[in-house]
Amino acid sequence: MQFSKLFLAFGLLASAAAQKIKIMPLGDSITEITCWRAMVWDMLVRENLADKIQFVGSMTNNPQNCRTQSGSFDLHHEGRSGWLSINIANQYLQGWLAATKPDIVQYMLGTNDIAQGQTTNDIVASYTKMVGLMRASNPQMKIVVDLLIPLSFNGGGVNTLNQQIPGWARQQNTTESPIVIADCSTTAGYTIGMLRDGVHPNEQGDQLIARQVGPLLIKYIKDLVTERGL
């Protein structure tokens, strides 16, 4: 009898874990060595959603020692400092998706590609490939694509890519697997003064990214909570 109760308890725990909505924060150092993810977590706590989700990814580092108002937060992410969108699309993303099976992917990528002279067309092509891989992993994948924050150098390359992303997203968007844009660009008020080193956000910059990304994730999460009856 005791064994039956134990098996039932383990089964319920496993079921609860399987039901959690999985979110992959994907990107480069602007995802890895920044604190906006912690700020988004606080938003999820305030919406009573933190216990219904988990961040996923093979990375769990916290080099900026980010803290949340609510205590701890899920450190998992797939932010890779210095990595190119082109390389992630062609060599790594498929394996990361297979290992974690996310329901939602949120990403900001292309900054390093621009810094290393990759063309806008090649970066957008990598976005298209990534969306294809995401949908192959999960046909109902929900996707948040960030417009890039500015750089203190080569701002023209960032602006050109940001101008291309909305039209590309409209073409790629489907009812089954929607794509929404988180505007983290200068248009949304992001200034060079919000960079701590000319590339990465300071606290003000983190706050702006969180304000732009958080509500979109919350909308997706609430849709899935309703759909799954969580």
Order of alpha helices (4+ residues) and beta strands (2+ residues): alpha-beta-alpha-alpha-beta-beta-alpha-beta-alpha-alpha-beta-alpha-beta-alpha
